[in-house]
Amino acid sequence: MGQNTSNACVLDLKDAFLPAIHALHLIELTERWDVCREELLRGLEIPSGLLSEPRARLSVRAFERLVERALRLTGEPGLGVYNGLQMRVSAHGYLGFAAMTSATVRDALELAVRYAPTRTNALGLRLVVVGDEASLFVDERASLGTAREALLQSLMIGIAQIGRAITGRIIVGAAELTLPRPHYMSRFEHALPGEMRFGRPRNRLVFDAAALDWTLTMADPAALRLAQAQCERELDALGYEGRFVARVAALLDAPDAGFRSLDEVARELHVSRRTLKRRLASKGTSFFALLEARKRERATLLLQAGRLSIDAVAGRLGYANTANFSRAFRRWTGQTPGAVRRARAER
């Protein structure tokens, strides 16, 4: 299956970055196969000293070349799986510290969504709760090239590992990836933190929404305030406009499983509604367009889940009647809600 094209904004590869520490962890991982650092980095123009700097960034292009070299020298196609299994919350800097000291799983994930741009602009996170099902979507905002398989596997498995570490409990769920199933996955099934499903339309971690209210073992309000303040400084240092659309999109989902209004999102961002509309327009989009895209995605998830009637789905999305919802859904997808429901039943 090809690159995930669900996101409207795709960065040029040369502008996309990842935390340099992830490259360091990959380099350390390859030592298990007796690959020396000098051989791995030779000719890649990646300064060895840069990798250990906590806030250093590496271009996705450079990381892609590193992954290619690592795969060739180790002969191990499952490096992404290994990297995910060894991932620790400390790999995510102040964001990881903020998540670890949050009160609940929901708080930690909302922080991860908000501050993910401090770690990378190549991937974004979104938390969506539909009924008793929670989904943490991983949106690809840049072409990841030949590093895509390793990066997505590492991130999805790593998040699940971190979730277990900070709760002290197993969060039952699954990782769904747009990737085709690799031939080597059966070797790792005994070690994975949950089920992995391949060939899916979106990259997401899906789990019981009840887990969102679990308390974290290292919750610490004072430490959280310090870490969050640093995350805000790092976010500001990246430049506000460049991440504005992503922040608006991340704020559309209301805590009550509905959607925030234009005024509510503006308050969350500490701007006027006029400024919010103007900034979105300067990026070639609008609040209405972002909200419609989110409604389309949630409607499709609810219809495919099959647990709610079409009338109930319409109500969940804020439509007064099914006819209005059906018209909107046909406009979004070219299909009726009933057609999507029937297609699911036939699978």
N, C-alpha and C positions, 0 to 999 in steps of 0.2 A: 504494500500500500504506500502511496506517495506521501509527500509532506502534508501535514495538517494545514488546511487552508481555512480554518474556521475563524481566524482573526483578521479583522479588516486592515490592521496596521502591521506591515512586515518590514523590519529593519533590513538595510543593506548589511551584508555579512561583515564588511569592514568597520561598521559602526557598532556592532554587537560585542558585548564583553561578558566575561564570567569571572568569578573570584579566582585569583591566582592560586589560592590555597588548594583548590580542587585539583589543579595540575600537580601540585606537590604531593598530594595524597595518591594520585595515580602513579607518580614516579616511585614513591615508596612502595606501592603495591607491586610494581614490576620487579622489585628486588627478590620477591619470592621465586621468580624464574631466573634468578642470577643475571638480571640485566643491570648493568652499571649506569649510573646517572649520566656520566660523560657520553657514553655511547647513545643513550636515549635522546639527549639534548643536542648532539652534534649537528650543526648547520641549521638549527631551528630558530635561531635568533631569540631565544628565551633566556634572559639572564638568570642564572641559578640563584643569585642573591635576592632577586625580586620575589621569588616564590614564597619565601618565608615571611614576607611583610604582611601583616594582618589585613590591611586595606588595599593591597595591590590588586590590580585587575589585569586580565589577559584577554586579548581579542579572541573571539570564537574561531577565527581563521587559524590563529596560532595553536589553539587547543585542538582543533581538528587535525592539524599536522602531528601534534603530539600523540593523539589517540591512534592515528594511522601507524606511526612508528612503534608505539607500544604493542599494538596488535600483531605487527609483523615480527617484532623481536621476541615476544613471549610465545607466539603461536596459540594464544588463548583467546578465543572469540568472546568469552563471557566476562571480560574485564569490567564491564559496566555493572554486572551483577555483584561481583566481588567488591567493587568500590562502594556500592550501595549498602552491602551487608556490614561494612566496617565504618559507615558514616556515623559521626557523633555530632551532637548539637553544637559543640564548640567550633565545628567547621563553618558555622554560619555567623561568626562574629557577634557583634552586639545584638543583631536580630535573634540569633540563637539564645543568647543570654536573656533577652526580653521574653522570648517564648517560654523558656524554661522556668522563669520566675512568675509567670502569669498565674491567675487564680484557677482557670478552667481550660479545658481543651478548646472550647469556643474562643476564649480570649486569646489563646496562643495562636490559633489559626487566623483570627482577624488581624493580629499583629503581623503575622507572616504575609498575609495579603497586602497589607498597607506598606510594609517596609521591604518587600521583595525587590523593588528597584534598587535598593542600596547594595544588593548582591549581584544582580544581573539585569540587563534589559533585554536579554534574548528569550527569557521565559517569564511568564506572569502567572499569578495564582488568583483563583476566585473560589469563594466558598458559597455554595448554593444548597439550601435546605428545602426539600420538597417532601412534605408529610413526615414520615418517620425515616427518611433517607437523606443523608448528608453526602455532598460531593465536593471534593477539593479538586477543581479543574486546574490543569497545567496547560497554559496557552503558549504555543510557540509563536514568538514575535520576530524571529529571525530564522533564516535557513541555517540549520545546524550541520548540513553537509554530511560527511562520512562519520562525524562524531555523534550523529543523532541517536543511534541505537544505544550507544554506551551512556550518553548523557541522560536520556529519558529513563532507562533502566536504573541507573544510579540514583537519580532524584526520587523516583517513585518508591523504590525499595528503601532508600535512606530516610525518607519522611516517615514511612511506616516503622522503621527501626527506632527513630527518634521518639515517635509517639509512644511506643512501648516503654522506652527509657524514662520519659518524663511523667508517665502516669503510673508506672509499675504494674500495668495491666495490659492484656492483649486486646487490641481494638479489632474486633472481628469485621472483616470486610474484604475488598478485592481491589487490585490495581488494574485498570483498563487502559490499554495502550493502542494507538493507531498502527503500531508496528505489526508486521506479520510475525507469527510465532517463530523464533529462532530454533534451529535444529538442535541446539545444545541445551535447551531449557530443562529437559528432563533430569539433567545432572544436578540441578540446583533445587528441585522442588522440595526436598526434605529440609532445606535450610531457609526457605523463604518465609517472611513473616505473615504471608497470606496468599490467597489465590491471585494469579496473574492471568488476565484475559487479553488476548491479542486480536488484531483486526477490528477494533472498535472505532466508532466515529469520532470519539474524543479521548484525550488523555485525562484520566481522572482517578482519584482514590474515592471509592464509594463505601460507606459504612453506616451503621445504625446511628441515627441522629441523637439517640439518648447518650451516646458517648461524649457529646459536646459539653455536657454538664458535669463530667467527671472532674474532680479536683486534681491538681498537679502536686507531686510529692515535694517539689522545691519552691512552691509559691512563696513569694517574698515581695510585698508591696513596695518597700523602700528600694530594694534592688531593681525592681521593675521600673520605677520612676527614673532611676539613673540610666538604665539601659535604653529606655524609650527616648529620653532626652538626647542621647547620643545618636540614636537612629534618626531622630528628627533633624539633627545637624547634618548627618550624612545625606539625608534626603534633600535638604536645602542645597547642599554643595553640588548636587547633580544638576540643578537647574529646574525650576518649577514647571516651566512650560512644556518641556520635553516629556514629562510623565503625566500631564494633566488629564488627557483623555482616559488613560488607564486608571487613574485614581477615581475619576467620575464613574467609570464602568464598575469598579470594585465597590462603590458605595451605593449602587442601585438596589441591592438586596437589603430589605429592611429586616430587623431582628425578629419581627412577627411573621416572617415568611412571605410578606407582601413586597411592595416596591416603594422606595422613597420617592417623594415628589421633587420637583425642581427646587423648591424653596428649602426642603430638608437637606438635599445634597449641598446646596449653596451654604447653608449654615454649617454643615460638617467641614466644609473647605474654608470657612471663614471669608467668604466673598459674597458680593451681592448677586442676585439672580441675573441682573443685567451683565455683570462681569463674567459670570459662568457661561451665559449664552454667547457672549462675544468671543471668549477664549475657545469655546468649542467650534464656533464658526471659523475661527482662524486656522483650525486644524482640519477643516473640511468636513465637519460632522455637526450634529445637534443633539440636544438632550433627548428629543423625541426619537431620533434614529437609534441611539444607544439603548433606550428603553424598549423600543420595538424589538431590537435584536435579542435583548435579554428575555423578553416575554416569549419570543419564538422558541428560544432554546428551552426555557422551562416548560412551555406547552408540549414540546416534542418529548421531553423526558417524562412528563406525567402521562401522556398518551401511551408511550411505549411501555411504561411500568405496568399499566393495565389495572391498577388498583382503584382508580376513581372513574366515575361515569364522566361522559363528556360535559354534562351540565355542571358537575362538581369541578372539573378542570377549569371551565369558564369562570366559575365563581372564585377559584383560587387566584386567577389572573386579574380579577377585578372587573370582569364584564357583567353587566346587569342581566344579560340573557345569552342563550346559546347562539342565537342567530348572529349577533354582533361578533362573538368570538369566532364563529365559523367563517365569517367574511374576512376577519383579520387574518386568520390562519391560512386561508386560501391565498390571500395577498402575499403573505410571507413565504409560503412554500409551494404554491401551485397545487396543493392537495387539500382535501377536506379532512377534518379531524377523524371522521369515520373511516376514511381510507387508510389513515395511519394506524388506527386501532385494528382494522381488519388485517392489514399487512403483518402486524405483530402476531395476531392469532394464527395466521397461516404458517409462521416460521416453525 
